Amino acid sequence: MSAPLSPDQLEAALRAIGAERYHNLHPFHRALHDGHLTKAQVQAWALNRYYYQARIPAKDATLLARLPTAELRREWRRRIEDHDGTEPGTGGIARWLHLTDGLGLDRGYVESLEGLLPGTRFAVDAYVHFVGERTITEAIASSLTELFSPQIISERVSGMLRNYDFITEETLAYFTPRLTQAPRDSDFALNWVREHARTTEEQTAVLNALKFKCGVLWSMLDALDYAYVAPGHIPPGAFRPVS
């Protein structure tokens, strides 16, 4: 960019990144929603996605420690509470474990992380490190994939309920609160970025932060597709479905 964008232009550029790069376009995602995966492949997705869900509070706590005001820390602390819950058995992580329970996965095995794909671990860890190492505005911008998540959640719930007889509304209970939490969080993050990314350098950085985060989510699906769809090369130690 030769000159800074207006806030509206910056928002349009951020939304254009989502339209091009968000993981709802990935072939594994489409197969998941359209009913083309086996139960074992859905299990592999849920098990690997658990690591992402479980590390989100760590990512947010890393950023929380760097935030300069009580007001901003209070806002960001809600994200940790959304995932960790306010007491045992509550929050997004607990609801995700309910999903893996419903798919027939052993909870201890899921929580142990023994079956993770290396690609999942590397991608998620890279995201946590990114948030801890980049500027606050870049870290906040990387969360803006939430701008696009309500659409993918609606597609995921309706598609999986329609196409898999082993999925129930109760199994997918994780997603219901996210339909309100994600827009709330993305509205705040978007307003922050619009206000604080003013120079060409700052705006380029936040656009690249969102591209990076889209790449994290995309690469997680790449790893799943390679291991469990085609060519089906499951790395040593990773989850192997019971035949």
CYANA upper distance limits for C-alpha pairs under 8 A (distance plus 0.5 A):
  1 MET  CA    200 THR  CA      6.92
  1 MET  CA    204 THR  CA      8.13
  2 SER  CA    200 THR  CA      7.78
  3 ALA  CA    199 THR  CA      8.50
  3 ALA  CA    200 THR  CA      6.55
  4 PRO  CA    198 ARG  CA      7.08
  4 PRO  CA    199 THR  CA      5.98
  4 PRO  CA    200 THR  CA      5.10
  4 PRO  CA    203 GLN  CA      7.79
  5 LEU  CA      9 GLN  CA      6.00
  5 LEU  CA     10 LEU  CA      6.14
  5 LEU  CA    198 ARG  CA      8.16
  5 LEU  CA    200 THR  CA      7.90
  5 LEU  CA    203 GLN  CA      8.17
  6 SER  CA     10 LEU  CA      6.60
  7 PRO  CA     11 GLU  CA      6.68
  7 PRO  CA    194 ARG  CA      5.55
  7 PRO  CA    195 GLU  CA      7.78
  8 ASP  CA     12 ALA  CA      6.67
  8 ASP  CA    194 ARG  CA      8.30
  9 GLN  CA     13 ALA  CA      6.69
 10 LEU  CA     14 LEU  CA      6.74
 10 LEU  CA    194 ARG  CA      7.52
 10 LEU  CA    203 GLN  CA      7.80
 11 GLU  CA     15 ARG  CA      6.68
 11 GLU  CA    190 LEU  CA      8.10
 11 GLU  CA    194 ARG  CA      7.54
 12 ALA  CA     16 ALA  CA      6.60
 13 ALA  CA     17 ILE  CA      6.93
 13 ALA  CA    207 LEU  CA      8.07
 14 LEU  CA     18 GLY  CA      7.21
 14 LEU  CA    207 LEU  CA      6.75
 14 LEU  CA    210 LEU  CA      7.84
 15 ARG  CA     19 ALA  CA      6.80
 15 ARG  CA    147 LEU  CA      8.47
 16 ALA  CA     20 GLU  CA      6.80
 17 ILE  CA     21 ARG  CA      6.23
 17 ILE  CA     22 TYR  CA      7.98
 17 ILE  CA    207 LEU  CA      8.40
 17 ILE  CA    210 LEU  CA      7.96
 17 ILE  CA    211 LYS  CA      7.24
 18 GLY  CA     22 TYR  CA      5.31
 18 GLY  CA    145 THR  CA      7.54
 18 GLY  CA    148 PHE  CA      7.32
 18 GLY  CA    214 CYS  CA      8.09
 21 ARG  CA     25 LEU  CA      7.86
 21 ARG  CA    211 LYS  CA      7.85
 21 ARG  CA    214 CYS  CA      6.53
 21 ARG  CA    215 GLY  CA      8.11
 22 TYR  CA    145 THR  CA      7.89
 22 TYR  CA    148 PHE  CA      8.08
 22 TYR  CA    214 CYS  CA      6.08
 22 TYR  CA    217 LEU  CA      8.35
 22 TYR  CA    218 TRP  CA      7.89
 23 HIS  CA     29 HIS  CA      7.55
 23 HIS  CA    214 CYS  CA      7.34
 23 HIS  CA    217 LEU  CA      6.72
 23 HIS  CA    218 TRP  CA      5.76
 23 HIS  CA    221 LEU  CA      8.41
 24 ASN  CA     29 HIS  CA      6.35
 24 ASN  CA     30 ARG  CA      7.44
 24 ASN  CA    152 ILE  CA      6.82
 25 LEU  CA     29 HIS  CA      7.44
 25 LEU  CA     30 ARG  CA      7.42
 26 HIS  CA     30 ARG  CA      6.87
 26 HIS  CA    218 TRP  CA      7.43
 26 HIS  CA    221 LEU  CA      7.74
 27 PRO  CA     31 ALA  CA      6.60
 28 PHE  CA     32 LEU  CA      6.58
 28 PHE  CA    221 LEU  CA      6.74
 28 PHE  CA    222 ASP  CA      8.21
 28 PHE  CA    224 LEU  CA      8.16
 28 PHE  CA    225 ASP  CA      6.46
 29 HIS  CA     33 HIS  CA      6.81
 29 HIS  CA    221 LEU  CA      7.89
 30 ARG  CA     34 ASP  CA      6.43
 31 ALA  CA     35 GLY  CA      6.61
 31 ALA  CA     36 HIS  CA      5.38
 31 ALA  CA     37 LEU  CA      6.56
 32 LEU  CA     36 HIS  CA      6.71
 32 LEU  CA     37 LEU  CA      6.25
 32 LEU  CA     42 VAL  CA      7.64
 32 LEU  CA    156 ARG  CA      8.39
 32 LEU  CA    160 MET  CA      7.86
 33 HIS  CA    155 GLU  CA      7.37
 33 HIS  CA    156 ARG  CA      5.95
 33 HIS  CA    159 GLY  CA      5.26
 33 HIS  CA    160 MET  CA      6.08
 33 HIS  CA    163 ASN  CA      8.24
 34 ASP  CA    159 GLY  CA      6.43
 34 ASP  CA    160 MET  CA      7.87
 34 ASP  CA    163 ASN  CA      7.22
 35 GLY  CA    159 GLY  CA      7.63
 35 GLY  CA    160 MET  CA      7.18
 35 GLY  CA    162 ARG  CA      8.49
 35 GLY  CA    163 ASN  CA      5.23
 35 GLY  CA    164 TYR  CA      6.88
 37 LEU  CA     41 GLN  CA      6.28
 37 LEU  CA     42 VAL  CA      6.98
 38 THR  CA     42 VAL  CA      6.88
 39 LYS  CA     43 GLN  CA      6.62
 39 LYS  CA    103 LEU  CA      8.28
 39 LYS  CA    166 PHE  CA      8.30
 40 ALA  CA     44 ALA  CA      6.77
 40 ALA  CA    241 PRO  CA      6.07
 40 ALA  CA    242 VAL  CA      8.27
 41 GLN  CA     45 TRP  CA      6.83
 41 GLN  CA    228 TYR  CA      6.69
 41 GLN  CA    229 VAL  CA      8.17
 42 VAL  CA     46 ALA  CA      6.74
 43 GLN  CA     47 LEU  CA      6.52
 43 GLN  CA    100 THR  CA      7.67
 43 GLN  CA    103 LEU  CA      6.78
 43 GLN  CA    105 LEU  CA      7.71
 44 ALA  CA     48 ASN  CA      6.64
 44 ALA  CA    224 LEU  CA      7.86
 44 ALA  CA    228 TYR  CA      8.14
 44 ALA  CA    239 PHE  CA      7.41
 44 ALA  CA    241 PRO  CA      8.35
 45 TRP  CA     49 ARG  CA      6.43
 45 TRP  CA    224 LEU  CA      7.30
 46 ALA  CA     50 TYR  CA      6.61
 46 ALA  CA     99 LEU  CA      8.09
 46 ALA  CA    100 THR  CA      6.69
 47 LEU  CA     51 TYR  CA      7.92
 47 LEU  CA    100 THR  CA      7.30
 47 LEU  CA    110 VAL  CA      6.52
 47 LEU  CA    115 GLY  CA      8.19
 47 LEU  CA    116 LEU  CA      7.79
 48 ASN  CA     52 TYR  CA      7.90
 48 ASN  CA    115 GLY  CA      8.39
 48 ASN  CA    116 LEU  CA      6.15
 48 ASN  CA    117 LEU  CA      7.45
 48 ASN  CA    120 THR  CA      6.97
 49 ARG  CA     53 GLN  CA      6.92
 49 ARG  CA    120 THR  CA      8.47
 50 TYR  CA     54 ALA  CA      6.46
 50 TYR  CA     93 ILE  CA      8.19
 50 TYR  CA     96 TRP  CA      7.28
 50 TYR  CA     97 LEU  CA      8.11
 50 TYR  CA    110 VAL  CA      8.07
 51 TYR  CA     55 ARG  CA      6.61
 51 TYR  CA    113 LEU  CA      7.78
 51 TYR  CA    116 LEU  CA      8.38
 51 TYR  CA    120 THR  CA      8.20
 51 TYR  CA    121 ARG  CA      7.97
 51 TYR  CA    124 VAL  CA      7.98
 52 TYR  CA     56 ILE  CA      6.80
 52 TYR  CA    124 VAL  CA      6.39
 53 GLN  CA     57 PRO  CA      8.49
 53 GLN  CA     83 HIS  CA      8.11
 53 GLN  CA     92 GLY  CA      8.07
 53 GLN  CA     93 ILE  CA      6.66
 53 GLN  CA     96 TRP  CA      8.19
 54 ALA  CA     58 ALA  CA      8.37
 54 ALA  CA     83 HIS  CA      8.37
 54 ALA  CA     93 ILE  CA      6.52
 55 ARG  CA     59 LYS  CA      6.72
 55 ARG  CA    124 VAL  CA      7.96
 55 ARG  CA    128 VAL  CA      8.09
 56 ILE  CA     60 ASP  CA      6.67
 56 ILE  CA     80 ILE  CA      8.19
 56 ILE  CA     83 HIS  CA      7.97
 56 ILE  CA    128 VAL  CA      8.37
 57 PRO  CA     61 ALA  CA      6.42
 57 PRO  CA     79 ARG  CA      7.78
 57 PRO  CA     80 ILE  CA      5.36
 57 PRO  CA     83 HIS  CA      6.94
 57 PRO  CA     84 ASP  CA      7.34
 58 ALA  CA     62 THR  CA      6.62
 58 ALA  CA    128 VAL  CA      7.80
 59 LYS  CA     63 LEU  CA      7.09
 59 LYS  CA    127 TYR  CA      8.13
 59 LYS  CA    128 VAL  CA      5.34
 59 LYS  CA    129 HIS  CA      8.43
 59 LYS  CA    131 VAL  CA      7.08
 59 LYS  CA    132 GLY  CA      8.02
 60 ASP  CA     64 LEU  CA      6.44
 60 ASP  CA     76 TRP  CA      7.73
 60 ASP  CA     77 ARG  CA      8.23
 60 ASP  CA     79 ARG  CA      7.62
 60 ASP  CA     80 ILE  CA      6.92
 61 ALA  CA     65 ALA  CA      6.73
 61 ALA  CA     77 ARG  CA      8.28
 61 ALA  CA     80 ILE  CA      7.66
 62 THR  CA     66 ARG  CA      7.61
 62 THR  CA    128 VAL  CA      8.30
 62 THR  CA    131 VAL  CA      7.61
 62 THR  CA    132 GLY  CA      6.16
 63 LEU  CA     67 LEU  CA      7.05
 63 LEU  CA    131 VAL  CA      6.87
 63 LEU  CA    132 GLY  CA      6.65
 63 LEU  CA    136 ILE  CA      7.84
 63 LEU  CA    139 ALA  CA      7.85
 64 LEU  CA     73 ARG  CA      6.33
 64 LEU  CA     76 TRP  CA      7.00
 64 LEU  CA     77 ARG  CA      7.53
 66 ARG  CA    136 ILE  CA      8.11
 67 LEU  CA     72 LEU  CA      7.07
 67 LEU  CA     73 ARG  CA      6.58
 67 LEU  CA    136 ILE  CA      7.92
 68 PRO  CA     72 LEU  CA      7.78
 68 PRO  CA     73 ARG  CA      8.19
 69 THR  CA     73 ARG  CA      6.73
 70 ALA  CA     74 ARG  CA      6.50
 71 GLU  CA     75 GLU  CA      6.88
 72 LEU  CA     76 TRP  CA      6.76
 73 ARG  CA     77 ARG  CA      6.34
 74 ARG  CA     78 ARG  CA      7.26
 75 GLU  CA     79 ARG  CA      8.30
 76 TRP  CA     80 ILE  CA      7.87
 77 ARG  CA     81 GLU  CA      7.01
 78 ARG  CA     82 ASP  CA      6.55
 79 ARG  CA     83 HIS  CA      7.03
 79 ARG  CA    185 ASP  CA      8.35
 80 ILE  CA     84 ASP  CA      6.35
 80 ILE  CA     85 GLY  CA      8.16
 81 GLU  CA     85 GLY  CA      5.32
 81 GLU  CA     86 THR  CA      6.48
 81 GLU  CA     91 GLY  CA      7.46
 82 ASP  CA     91 GLY  CA      5.84
 82 ASP  CA     92 GLY  CA      6.62
 83 HIS  CA     91 GLY  CA      5.24
 83 HIS  CA     92 GLY  CA      4.69
 83 HIS  CA     93 ILE  CA      5.98
 84 ASP  CA     90 THR  CA      7.60
 84 ASP  CA     91 GLY  CA      5.60
 84 ASP  CA     92 GLY  CA      6.98
 84 ASP  CA     93 ILE  CA      6.65
 84 ASP  CA     94 ALA  CA      8.16
 85 GLY  CA     89 GLY  CA      7.89
 85 GLY  CA     90 THR  CA      5.08
 85 GLY  CA     91 GLY  CA      4.20
 85 GLY  CA     92 GLY  CA      7.49
 85 GLY  CA     93 ILE  CA      8.46
 85 GLY  CA     94 ALA  CA      8.46
 86 THR  CA     90 THR  CA      7.08
 86 THR  CA     91 GLY  CA      7.71
 89 GLY  CA     94 ALA  CA      6.00
 89 GLY  CA     95 ARG  CA      8.47
 90 THR  CA     94 ALA  CA      6.21
 90 THR  CA     95 ARG  CA      7.70
 91 GLY  CA     95 ARG  CA      6.90
 92 GLY  CA     96 TRP  CA      6.60
 92 GLY  CA    174 TYR  CA      6.59
 93 ILE  CA     97 LEU  CA      6.81
 94 ALA  CA     98 HIS  CA      6.87
 95 ARG  CA     99 LEU  CA      6.98
 95 ARG  CA    173 ALA  CA      7.06
 95 ARG  CA    174 TYR  CA      5.34
 96 TRP  CA    100 THR  CA      6.97
 96 TRP  CA    174 TYR  CA      6.26
 97 LEU  CA    101 ASP  CA      6.51
 97 LEU  CA    107 ARG  CA      7.37
 97 LEU  CA    110 VAL  CA      8.50
 98 HIS  CA    102 GLY  CA      6.65
 98 HIS  CA    171 THR  CA      6.96
 99 LEU  CA    103 LEU  CA      6.90
 99 LEU  CA    171 THR  CA      5.33
 99 LEU  CA    172 LEU  CA      6.60
 99 LEU  CA    173 ALA  CA      8.15
 99 LEU  CA    174 TYR  CA      7.91
100 THR  CA    104 GLY  CA      7.04
100 THR  CA    105 LEU  CA      6.01
100 THR  CA    106 ASP  CA      8.27
100 THR  CA    107 ARG  CA      7.72
100 THR  CA    110 VAL  CA      8.26
101 ASP  CA    105 LEU  CA      5.91
101 ASP  CA    106 ASP  CA      7.15
101 ASP  CA    107 ARG  CA      6.88
102 GLY  CA    167 ILE  CA      8.12
102 GLY  CA    171 THR  CA      6.14
103 LEU  CA    166 PHE  CA      7.73
103 LEU  CA    167 ILE  CA      8.12
103 LEU  CA    171 THR  CA      8.49
105 LEU  CA    109 TYR  CA      8.02
105 LEU  CA    110 VAL  CA      7.59
106 ASP  CA    110 VAL  CA      6.86
107 ARG  CA    111 GLU  CA      6.64
108 GLY  CA    112 SER  CA      6.49
109 TYR  CA    113 LEU  CA      7.25
109 TYR  CA    114 GLU  CA      7.26
109 TYR  CA    115 GLY  CA      8.01
110 VAL  CA    114 GLU  CA      7.92
110 VAL  CA    115 GLY  CA      7.84
114 GLU  CA    237 GLY  CA      7.65
114 GLU  CA    238 ALA  CA      7.46
114 GLU  CA    239 PHE  CA      8.25
115 GLY  CA    237 GLY  CA      6.75
115 GLY  CA    238 ALA  CA      4.68
115 GLY  CA    239 PHE  CA      4.73
115 GLY  CA    240 ARG  CA      8.38
116 LEU  CA    120 THR  CA      7.09
116 LEU  CA    121 ARG  CA      7.32
116 LEU  CA    238 ALA  CA      5.92
116 LEU  CA    239 PHE  CA      7.10
117 LEU  CA    121 ARG  CA      7.09
117 LEU  CA    223 ALA  CA      7.61
117 LEU  CA    224 LEU  CA      8.22
117 LEU  CA    235 PRO  CA      7.47
117 LEU  CA    238 ALA  CA      5.97
117 LEU  CA    239 PHE  CA      8.10
118 PRO  CA    122 PHE  CA      6.66
118 PRO  CA    235 PRO  CA      8.26
118 PRO  CA    238 ALA  CA      8.47
119 GLY  CA    123 ALA  CA      6.55
119 GLY  CA    219 SER  CA      7.82
119 GLY  CA    220 MET  CA      6.87
119 GLY  CA    223 ALA  CA      6.06
120 THR  CA    124 VAL  CA      6.63
120 THR  CA    219 SER  CA      8.28
120 THR  CA    220 MET  CA      5.73
120 THR  CA    223 ALA  CA      7.38
121 ARG  CA    125 ASP  CA      6.46
122 PHE  CA    126 ALA  CA      6.47
123 ALA  CA    127 TYR  CA      6.98
123 ALA  CA    216 VAL  CA      5.86
123 ALA  CA    217 LEU  CA      8.27
123 ALA  CA    219 SER  CA      7.38
123 ALA  CA    220 MET  CA      7.08
124 VAL  CA    128 VAL  CA      7.01
124 VAL  CA    216 VAL  CA      7.42
125 ASP  CA    129 HIS  CA      6.71
126 ALA  CA    130 PHE  CA      6.52
126 ALA  CA    216 VAL  CA      8.41
127 TYR  CA    131 VAL  CA      6.88
127 TYR  CA    213 LYS  CA      7.59
127 TYR  CA    216 VAL  CA      7.50
128 VAL  CA    132 GLY  CA      6.93
129 HIS  CA    133 GLU  CA      6.59
130 PHE  CA    134 ARG  CA      6.38
130 PHE  CA    139 ALA  CA      7.67
131 VAL  CA    135 THR  CA      8.40
131 VAL  CA    136 ILE  CA      8.31
131 VAL  CA    138 GLU  CA      8.17
131 VAL  CA    139 ALA  CA      5.21
131 VAL  CA    140 ILE  CA      8.48
131 VAL  CA    142 SER  CA      8.31
132 GLY  CA    139 ALA  CA      8.13
134 ARG  CA    138 GLU  CA      6.57
134 ARG  CA    139 ALA  CA      6.68
135 THR  CA    139 ALA  CA      6.64
136 ILE  CA    140 ILE  CA      6.62
137 THR  CA    141 ALA  CA      6.53
137 THR  CA    192 TRP  CA      8.12
137 THR  CA    193 VAL  CA      6.85
137 THR  CA    196 HIS  CA      7.49
137 THR  CA    197 ALA  CA      7.68
137 THR  CA    206 VAL  CA      7.50
138 GLU  CA    142 SER  CA      6.69
138 GLU  CA    205 ALA  CA      6.87
138 GLU  CA    206 VAL  CA      5.51
138 GLU  CA    209 ALA  CA      6.22
139 ALA  CA    143 SER  CA      7.59
139 ALA  CA    209 ALA  CA      7.78
140 ILE  CA    144 LEU  CA      7.86
140 ILE  CA    189 ALA  CA      6.45
140 ILE  CA    192 TRP  CA      8.37
140 ILE  CA    193 VAL  CA      7.93
141 ALA  CA    189 ALA  CA      7.10
141 ALA  CA    190 LEU  CA      7.83
141 ALA  CA    193 VAL  CA      6.90
141 ALA  CA    206 VAL  CA      6.02
141 ALA  CA    207 LEU  CA      8.19
141 ALA  CA    209 ALA  CA      6.60
141 ALA  CA    210 LEU  CA      6.55
142 SER  CA    206 VAL  CA      7.87
142 SER  CA    209 ALA  CA      5.46
142 SER  CA    210 LEU  CA      5.20
142 SER  CA    211 LYS  CA      8.48
142 SER  CA    212 PHE  CA      7.82
142 SER  CA    213 LYS  CA      6.07
143 SER  CA    186 SER  CA      7.83
143 SER  CA    189 ALA  CA      7.80
143 SER  CA    210 LEU  CA      7.86
143 SER  CA    213 LYS  CA      7.94
144 LEU  CA    148 PHE  CA      8.45
144 LEU  CA    186 SER  CA      6.29
144 LEU  CA    189 ALA  CA      7.21
144 LEU  CA    190 LEU  CA      7.44
144 LEU  CA    210 LEU  CA      7.03
145 THR  CA    149 SER  CA      7.18
145 THR  CA    186 SER  CA      8.45
145 THR  CA    210 LEU  CA      7.49
145 THR  CA    213 LYS  CA      7.68
145 THR  CA    214 CYS  CA      7.41
146 GLU  CA    150 PRO  CA      8.06
146 GLU  CA    182 ALA  CA      5.99
146 GLU  CA    183 PRO  CA      7.38
146 GLU  CA    185 ASP  CA      7.91
146 GLU  CA    186 SER  CA      5.99
147 LEU  CA    182 ALA  CA      7.77
147 LEU  CA    183 PRO  CA      7.03
147 LEU  CA    186 SER  CA      5.94
147 LEU  CA    187 ASP  CA      8.26
148 PHE  CA    152 ILE  CA      7.47
149 SER  CA    153 ILE  CA      6.46
149 SER  CA    182 ALA  CA      7.48
150 PRO  CA    154 SER  CA      6.70
150 PRO  CA    178 ARG  CA      8.05
150 PRO  CA    179 LEU  CA      6.04
150 PRO  CA    182 ALA  CA      7.57
150 PRO  CA    183 PRO  CA      7.90
151 GLN  CA    155 GLU  CA      6.77
152 ILE  CA    156 ARG  CA      6.40
153 ILE  CA    157 VAL  CA      6.59
153 ILE  CA    175 PHE  CA      7.06
153 ILE  CA    179 LEU  CA      7.82
154 SER  CA    158 SER  CA      6.66
155 GLU  CA    159 GLY  CA      6.22
156 ARG  CA    160 MET  CA      6.36
157 VAL  CA    161 LEU  CA      6.53
157 VAL  CA    169 GLU  CA      8.49
157 VAL  CA    172 LEU  CA      7.40
157 VAL  CA    175 PHE  CA      8.17
158 SER  CA    162 ARG  CA      6.55
159 GLY  CA    163 ASN  CA      6.49
160 MET  CA    164 TYR  CA      6.12
160 MET  CA    167 ILE  CA      7.15
161 LEU  CA    165 ASP  CA      7.87
161 LEU  CA    167 ILE  CA      6.34
161 LEU  CA    168 THR  CA      6.72
161 LEU  CA    169 GLU  CA      7.62
167 ILE  CA    171 THR  CA      6.71
167 ILE  CA    172 LEU  CA      7.99
168 THR  CA    172 LEU  CA      7.04
169 GLU  CA    173 ALA  CA      6.77
172 LEU  CA    176 THR  CA      8.32
174 TYR  CA    178 ARG  CA      7.86
175 PHE  CA    179 LEU  CA      7.25
176 THR  CA    180 THR  CA      8.34
177 PRO  CA    181 GLN  CA      6.60
178 ARG  CA    182 ALA  CA      5.86
179 LEU  CA    183 PRO  CA      7.51
180 THR  CA    184 ARG  CA      6.86
181 GLN  CA    185 ASP  CA      6.63
182 ALA  CA    186 SER  CA      6.45
183 PRO  CA    187 ASP  CA      6.40
184 ARG  CA    188 PHE  CA      7.05
185 ASP  CA    189 ALA  CA      6.77
186 SER  CA    190 LEU  CA      6.32
187 ASP  CA    191 ASN  CA      6.66
188 PHE  CA    192 TRP  CA      6.72
189 ALA  CA    193 VAL  CA      6.72
190 LEU  CA    194 ARG  CA      6.57
191 ASN  CA    195 GLU  CA      6.67
192 TRP  CA    196 HIS  CA      6.49
193 VAL  CA    197 ALA  CA      5.93
193 VAL  CA    206 VAL  CA      8.13
194 ARG  CA    198 ARG  CA      8.17
197 ALA  CA    202 GLU  CA      5.50
197 ALA  CA    203 GLN  CA      5.67
197 ALA  CA    206 VAL  CA      7.85
198 ARG  CA    202 GLU  CA      6.74
198 ARG  CA    203 GLN  CA      6.90
199 THR  CA    203 GLN  CA      6.61
200 THR  CA    204 THR  CA      6.55
201 GLU  CA    205 ALA  CA      6.68
202 GLU  CA    206 VAL  CA      6.86
203 GLN  CA    207 LEU  CA      6.71
204 THR  CA    208 ASN  CA      6.64
205 ALA  CA    209 ALA  CA      6.58
206 VAL  CA    210 LEU  CA      6.87
207 LEU  CA    211 LYS  CA      6.84
208 ASN  CA    212 PHE  CA      6.53
209 ALA  CA    213 LYS  CA      6.81
210 LEU  CA    214 CYS  CA      6.68
211 LYS  CA    215 GLY  CA      6.65
212 PHE  CA    216 VAL  CA      6.83
213 LYS  CA    217 LEU  CA      7.03
214 CYS  CA    218 TRP  CA      6.58
215 GLY  CA    219 SER  CA      6.38
216 VAL  CA    220 MET  CA      6.88
217 LEU  CA    221 LEU  CA      7.23
218 TRP  CA    222 ASP  CA      6.77
219 SER  CA    223 ALA  CA      6.71
220 MET  CA    224 LEU  CA      6.98
221 LEU  CA    225 ASP  CA      6.48
222 ASP  CA    226 TYR  CA      6.61
223 ALA  CA    227 ALA  CA      6.65
224 LEU  CA    228 TYR  CA      6.24
224 LEU  CA    229 VAL  CA      7.88
225 ASP  CA    229 VAL  CA      5.43
225 ASP  CA    230 ALA  CA      6.68
225 ASP  CA    232 GLY  CA      8.19
226 TYR  CA    230 ALA  CA      5.72
226 TYR  CA    231 PRO  CA      6.29
226 TYR  CA    232 GLY  CA      6.24
226 TYR  CA    233 HIS  CA      6.91
226 TYR  CA    234 ILE  CA      8.36
227 ALA  CA    231 PRO  CA      7.37
227 ALA  CA    232 GLY  CA      4.98
227 ALA  CA    233 HIS  CA      5.11
227 ALA  CA    234 ILE  CA      5.00
227 ALA  CA    235 PRO  CA      7.71
228 TYR  CA    232 GLY  CA      5.25
228 TYR  CA    233 HIS  CA      7.55
228 TYR  CA    234 ILE  CA      7.24
234 ILE  CA    238 ALA  CA      7.01
234 ILE  CA    239 PHE  CA      8.30
234 ILE  CA    240 ARG  CA      7.91
